[in-house]
Protein backbone atom coordinates (compact mmCIF):
# COMPACT_ATOMS: atom_id res chain seq x y z
CA UNK A 1 0.00 0.00 0.00
CA UNK A 2 1.24 3.47 -0.89
CA UNK A 3 1.01 5.43 2.35
CA UNK A 4 1.06 8.76 0.52
CA UNK A 5 3.72 10.33 2.71
CA UNK A 6 6.78 10.18 0.49
CA UNK A 7 8.86 13.33 0.96
CA UNK A 8 7.34 14.18 4.36
CA UNK A 9 9.72 14.81 7.27
CA UNK A 10 9.46 13.07 10.62
CA UNK A 11 11.06 13.31 14.04
CA UNK A 12 11.33 9.90 15.68
CA UNK A 13 12.53 9.92 19.28
CA UNK A 14 14.57 7.14 20.90
CA UNK A 15 15.02 5.61 17.47
CA UNK A 16 18.45 3.97 17.61
CA UNK A 17 16.91 0.65 18.69
CA UNK A 18 13.71 -1.06 19.72
CA UNK A 19 10.26 0.23 18.87
CA UNK A 20 11.51 3.68 17.92
CA UNK A 21 13.84 2.14 15.37
CA UNK A 22 10.98 0.03 14.04
CA UNK A 23 8.97 3.20 13.44
CA UNK A 24 11.92 4.94 11.77
CA UNK A 25 12.48 1.95 9.49
CA UNK A 26 8.85 1.80 8.40
CA UNK A 27 8.66 5.54 7.75
CA UNK A 28 11.91 5.45 5.75
CA UNK A 29 10.51 2.59 3.69
CA UNK A 30 7.52 4.83 2.91
CA UNK A 31 9.89 7.53 1.65
CA UNK A 32 9.79 9.80 4.69
CA UNK A 33 12.89 11.86 5.49
CA UNK A 34 13.91 11.43 9.10
CA UNK A 35 15.30 13.23 12.09
CA UNK A 36 16.40 10.45 14.43
CA UNK A 37 17.07 11.14 18.09
CA UNK A 38 18.66 9.01 20.79
CA UNK A 39 21.19 9.41 23.57
CA UNK A 40 23.86 7.11 22.16
CA UNK A 41 25.57 8.74 19.17
CA UNK A 42 27.37 5.65 17.88
CA UNK A 43 24.32 3.39 17.58
CA UNK A 44 22.24 6.29 16.26
CA UNK A 45 24.69 7.10 13.48
CA UNK A 46 24.99 3.45 12.50
CA UNK A 47 21.24 3.01 12.10
CA UNK A 48 20.89 6.33 10.28
CA UNK A 49 23.57 5.28 7.77
CA UNK A 50 21.76 1.98 7.20
CA UNK A 51 18.41 3.67 6.55
CA UNK A 52 20.00 6.16 4.14
CA UNK A 53 21.59 3.31 2.21
CA UNK A 54 18.54 1.04 2.25
CA UNK A 55 15.84 3.59 1.40
CA UNK A 56 17.53 6.63 -0.15
CA UNK A 57 15.96 9.07 2.30
CA UNK A 58 17.57 12.01 4.06
CA UNK A 59 18.36 11.18 7.69
CA UNK A 60 19.54 13.75 10.23
CA UNK A 61 20.67 12.66 13.68
CA UNK A 62 20.51 14.47 17.01
CA UNK A 63 22.27 12.64 19.83
CA UNK A 64 20.93 13.99 23.11
CA UNK A 65 18.63 13.19 25.99
CA UNK A 66 15.31 14.57 24.78
CA UNK A 67 13.84 14.22 28.27
CA UNK A 68 16.18 16.99 29.52
CA UNK A 69 15.46 20.68 29.03
CA UNK A 70 18.68 21.10 27.06
CA UNK A 71 17.95 18.13 24.83
CA UNK A 72 14.41 19.27 24.14
CA UNK A 73 15.61 22.73 23.14
CA UNK A 74 18.21 21.23 20.80
CA UNK A 75 15.72 18.92 19.12
CA UNK A 76 12.92 21.48 18.83
CA UNK A 77 15.23 24.02 17.22
CA UNK A 78 16.39 21.47 14.63
CA UNK A 79 13.01 20.05 13.62
CA UNK A 80 10.71 23.02 13.14
CA UNK A 81 8.39 22.35 10.24
CA UNK A 82 8.30 18.56 10.53
CA UNK A 83 5.14 16.85 9.31
CA UNK A 84 5.29 13.83 11.62
CA UNK A 85 6.23 13.44 15.29
CA UNK A 86 6.77 10.07 16.95
CA UNK A 87 7.43 10.42 20.68
CA UNK A 88 9.11 7.65 22.60
CA UNK A 89 11.14 7.24 25.77
CA UNK A 90 12.23 4.27 27.82
CA UNK A 91 10.03 3.40 30.73
CA UNK A 92 10.99 3.94 34.37
CA UNK A 93 12.27 1.00 36.43
CA UNK A 94 9.89 -1.52 38.00
CA UNK A 95 9.32 -1.72 41.72
CA UNK A 96 6.73 -1.70 44.50
CA UNK A 97 4.45 1.12 45.62
CA UNK A 98 6.51 1.47 48.80
CA UNK A 99 9.74 1.98 46.85
CA UNK A 100 8.90 5.24 45.12
CA UNK A 101 9.43 8.75 46.41
CA UNK A 102 8.34 12.07 44.94
CA UNK A 103 11.58 12.38 42.98
CA UNK A 104 10.92 9.04 41.26
CA UNK A 105 7.52 10.23 40.09
CA UNK A 106 8.90 13.56 38.87
CA UNK A 107 11.53 11.74 36.81
CA UNK A 108 8.89 9.42 35.32
CA UNK A 109 6.58 12.33 34.53
CA UNK A 110 9.40 14.28 32.88
CA UNK A 111 10.31 11.36 30.60
CA UNK A 112 6.97 9.78 29.78
CA UNK A 113 4.45 12.61 30.02
CA UNK A 114 5.97 16.10 30.03
CA UNK A 115 8.52 15.49 27.26
CA UNK A 116 5.91 14.33 24.71
CA UNK A 117 3.71 17.25 25.72
CA UNK A 118 6.58 19.73 25.26
CA UNK A 119 7.34 18.34 21.80
CA UNK A 120 3.69 18.50 20.76
CA UNK A 121 3.30 22.03 22.07
CA UNK A 122 6.36 23.13 20.07
CA UNK A 123 5.59 21.32 16.80
CA UNK A 124 1.80 21.26 16.50
CA UNK A 125 1.56 24.94 15.46
CA UNK A 126 3.66 24.28 12.35
CA UNK A 127 1.48 21.31 11.42
CA UNK A 128 -1.67 23.37 11.94
CA UNK A 129 -0.31 26.13 9.71
CA UNK A 130 0.27 23.60 6.91
CA UNK A 131 -3.11 21.92 7.42
CA UNK A 132 -1.56 18.49 7.83
CA UNK A 133 0.30 16.61 10.53
CA UNK A 134 0.60 13.32 12.36
CA UNK A 135 1.61 12.64 15.95
CA UNK A 136 2.06 9.14 17.33
CA UNK A 137 2.98 8.65 20.99
CA UNK A 138 4.42 5.31 22.03
CA UNK A 139 2.95 4.64 25.46
CA UNK A 140 2.11 1.22 26.98
CA UNK A 141 -0.60 -1.37 27.37
CA UNK A 142 -0.54 -0.39 31.05
CA UNK A 143 -2.71 2.66 30.37
CA UNK A 144 -5.56 0.25 29.64
CA UNK A 145 -4.73 -2.37 32.26
CA UNK A 146 -2.19 -1.27 34.90
CA UNK A 147 0.83 -3.44 35.66
CA UNK A 148 1.46 -3.34 39.40
CA UNK A 149 5.27 -3.38 39.30
CA UNK A 150 5.27 -0.59 36.69
CA UNK A 151 3.43 1.95 38.81
CA UNK A 152 5.67 4.84 37.73
CA UNK A 153 4.96 4.08 34.09
CA UNK A 154 1.25 3.53 34.76
CA UNK A 155 0.95 6.98 36.30
CA UNK A 156 3.01 8.99 33.81
CA UNK A 157 1.72 7.40 30.64
CA UNK A 158 -1.91 7.58 31.77
CA UNK A 159 -1.42 11.31 32.33
CA UNK A 160 -0.18 11.65 28.75
CA UNK A 161 -3.20 9.69 27.56
CA UNK A 162 -5.54 12.17 29.21
CA UNK A 163 -3.72 15.10 27.63
CA UNK A 164 -3.92 13.52 24.17
CA UNK A 165 -7.63 12.77 24.58
CA UNK A 166 -8.42 16.47 24.77
CA UNK A 167 -5.70 17.93 22.56
CA UNK A 168 -6.29 15.55 19.65
CA UNK A 169 -9.85 16.74 19.33
CA UNK A 170 -8.79 20.39 19.35
CA UNK A 171 -6.39 20.03 16.42
CA UNK A 172 -8.22 17.49 14.24
CA UNK A 173 -10.09 20.17 12.30
CA UNK A 174 -6.72 21.41 11.03
CA UNK A 175 -5.82 18.09 9.41
CA UNK A 176 -3.61 17.07 12.32
CA UNK A 177 -4.14 13.75 14.08
CA UNK A 178 -2.72 12.57 17.41
CA UNK A 179 -2.93 8.93 18.44
CA UNK A 180 -1.21 6.61 20.87
CA UNK A 181 0.31 3.19 20.26
CA UNK A 182 0.18 0.90 23.28
CA UNK A 183 2.78 -1.85 23.01
CA UNK A 184 2.67 -5.03 24.98
CA UNK A 185 5.79 -7.15 25.20
CA UNK A 186 8.01 -6.85 22.15
CA UNK A 187 11.42 -8.35 21.51
CA UNK A 188 13.42 -5.31 22.64
CA UNK A 189 16.06 -4.44 25.23
CA UNK A 190 13.26 -3.33 27.56
CA UNK A 191 11.76 -6.84 27.47
CA UNK A 192 15.20 -8.35 28.09
CA UNK A 193 15.60 -6.11 31.13
CA UNK A 194 12.22 -7.06 32.56
CA UNK A 195 12.78 -10.75 31.86
CA UNK A 196 16.22 -10.54 33.46
CA UNK A 197 14.66 -9.13 36.61
CA UNK A 198 12.09 -11.93 36.75
CA UNK A 199 14.79 -14.52 36.13
CA UNK A 200 16.91 -13.21 38.99
CA UNK A 201 13.93 -13.01 41.33
CA UNK A 202 12.71 -16.53 40.57
CA UNK A 203 16.08 -18.21 40.17
CA UNK A 204 15.47 -19.31 36.58
CA UNK A 205 17.19 -18.64 33.27
CA UNK A 206 16.23 -15.64 31.16
CA UNK A 207 15.07 -18.05 28.44
CA UNK A 208 12.72 -19.69 30.91
CA UNK A 209 11.44 -16.30 32.07
CA UNK A 210 10.85 -15.30 28.44
CA UNK A 211 9.03 -18.55 27.65
CA UNK A 212 6.84 -18.19 30.72
CA UNK A 213 5.89 -14.64 29.74
CA UNK A 214 5.21 -15.63 26.12
CA UNK A 215 2.88 -18.35 27.35
CA UNK A 216 0.65 -15.67 28.92
CA UNK A 217 0.17 -13.93 25.54
CA UNK A 218 -2.61 -15.35 23.35
CA UNK A 219 -0.35 -15.00 20.29
CA UNK A 220 2.25 -17.08 22.23
CA UNK A 221 5.12 -14.84 21.21
CA UNK A 222 6.60 -11.40 21.64
CA UNK A 223 5.89 -8.74 19.05
CA UNK A 224 8.53 -7.54 16.60
CA UNK A 225 9.70 -4.00 16.04
CA UNK A 226 8.89 -4.37 12.33
CA UNK A 227 5.17 -5.03 12.84
CA UNK A 228 5.01 -2.28 15.43
CA UNK A 229 6.67 0.13 13.00
CA UNK A 230 4.27 -0.79 10.22
CA UNK A 231 1.33 0.17 12.43
CA UNK A 232 2.99 3.46 13.31
CA UNK A 233 3.61 4.22 9.63
CA UNK A 234 -0.05 3.58 8.81
CA UNK A 235 -1.16 6.01 11.53
CA UNK A 236 1.18 8.57 9.94
CA UNK A 237 -0.22 7.94 6.46
CA UNK A 238 -2.70 9.81 4.29
CA UNK A 239 -5.16 6.98 4.97
CA UNK A 240 -5.39 7.60 8.72
CA UNK A 241 -6.83 11.11 8.75
CA UNK A 242 -10.08 9.97 10.38
CA UNK A 243 -8.34 8.21 13.30
CA UNK A 244 -8.29 10.76 16.12
CA UNK A 245 -7.35 10.41 19.78
CA UNK A 246 -7.22 6.63 19.77
CA UNK A 247 -5.23 4.23 21.94
CA UNK A 248 -4.28 1.25 19.81
CA UNK A 249 -3.09 -1.90 21.54
CA UNK A 250 -0.34 -3.99 19.97
CA UNK A 251 -0.03 -6.69 22.56
CA UNK A 252 -0.84 -10.04 20.95
CA UNK A 253 -4.14 -10.12 22.85
CA UNK A 254 -2.48 -9.98 26.27
CA UNK A 255 -4.76 -7.24 27.64
CA UNK A 256 -8.02 -8.99 28.42
CA UNK A 257 -10.67 -6.38 27.55
CA UNK A 258 -14.09 -6.53 25.93
CA UNK A 259 -13.87 -2.96 24.58
Secondary structure as the mmCIF struct_conf table of DSSP 4:
data_model
#
loop_
_struct_conf.conf_type_id
_struct_conf.id
_struct_conf.beg_label_comp_id
_struct_conf.beg_label_asym_id
_struct_conf.beg_label_seq_id
_struct_conf.end_label_comp_id
_struct_conf.end_label_asym_id
_struct_conf.end_label_seq_id
BEND BEND1 UNK A 4 UNK A 4
TURN_TY1_P TURN_TY1_P1 UNK A 6 UNK A 7
STRN STRN1 UNK A 9 UNK A 12
BEND BEND2 UNK A 13 UNK A 14
BEND BEND3 UNK A 16 UNK A 17
HELX_RH_AL_P HELX_RH_AL_P1 UNK A 18 UNK A 29
TURN_TY1_P TURN_TY1_P2 UNK A 30 UNK A 31
STRN STRN2 UNK A 33 UNK A 38
BEND BEND4 UNK A 39 UNK A 39
HELX_RH_AL_P HELX_RH_AL_P2 UNK A 41 UNK A 55
STRN STRN3 UNK A 59 UNK A 63
BEND BEND5 UNK A 64 UNK A 64
TURN_TY1_P TURN_TY1_P3 UNK A 66 UNK A 67
BEND BEND6 UNK A 68 UNK A 68
HELX_RH_AL_P HELX_RH_AL_P3 UNK A 69 UNK A 78
TURN_TY1_P TURN_TY1_P4 UNK A 80 UNK A 81
BEND BEND7 UNK A 83 UNK A 83
STRN STRN4 UNK A 84 UNK A 87
HELX_LH_PP_P HELX_LH_PP_P1 UNK A 90 UNK A 94
HELX_RH_3T_P HELX_RH_3T_P1 UNK A 97 UNK A 99
HELX_RH_AL_P HELX_RH_AL_P4 UNK A 102 UNK A 109
HELX_RH_PI_P HELX_RH_PI_P1 UNK A 110 UNK A 114
HELX_RH_AL_P HELX_RH_AL_P5 UNK A 115 UNK A 130
TURN_TY1_P TURN_TY1_P5 UNK A 131 UNK A 131
STRN STRN5 UNK A 133 UNK A 138
HELX_RH_3T_P HELX_RH_3T_P2 UNK A 141 UNK A 143
TURN_TY1_P TURN_TY1_P6 UNK A 144 UNK A 144
BEND BEND8 UNK A 145 UNK A 145
HELX_RH_3T_P HELX_RH_3T_P3 UNK A 148 UNK A 150
HELX_RH_AL_P HELX_RH_AL_P6 UNK A 151 UNK A 171
HELX_RH_3T_P HELX_RH_3T_P4 UNK A 172 UNK A 174
TURN_TY1_P TURN_TY1_P7 UNK A 175 UNK A 175
STRN STRN6 UNK A 176 UNK A 183
STRN STRN7 UNK A 186 UNK A 186
BEND BEND9 UNK A 187 UNK A 188
HELX_RH_AL_P HELX_RH_AL_P7 UNK A 189 UNK A 202
TURN_TY1_P TURN_TY1_P8 UNK A 203 UNK A 203
HELX_RH_AL_P HELX_RH_AL_P8 UNK A 206 UNK A 215
TURN_TY1_P TURN_TY1_P9 UNK A 216 UNK A 216
BEND BEND10 UNK A 217 UNK A 217
TURN_TY1_P TURN_TY1_P10 UNK A 218 UNK A 219
BEND BEND11 UNK A 220 UNK A 221
STRN STRN8 UNK A 223 UNK A 223
HELX_RH_AL_P HELX_RH_AL_P9 UNK A 225 UNK A 235
TURN_TY1_P TURN_TY1_P11 UNK A 236 UNK A 236
BEND BEND12 UNK A 237 UNK A 237
HELX_RH_3T_P HELX_RH_3T_P5 UNK A 238 UNK A 240
TURN_TY1_P TURN_TY1_P12 UNK A 241 UNK A 242
BEND BEND13 UNK A 245 UNK A 245
STRN STRN9 UNK A 247 UNK A 250
BEND BEND14 UNK A 251 UNK A 251
TURN_TY1_P TURN_TY1_P13 UNK A 252 UNK A 253
BEND BEND15 UNK A 255 UNK A 255
#
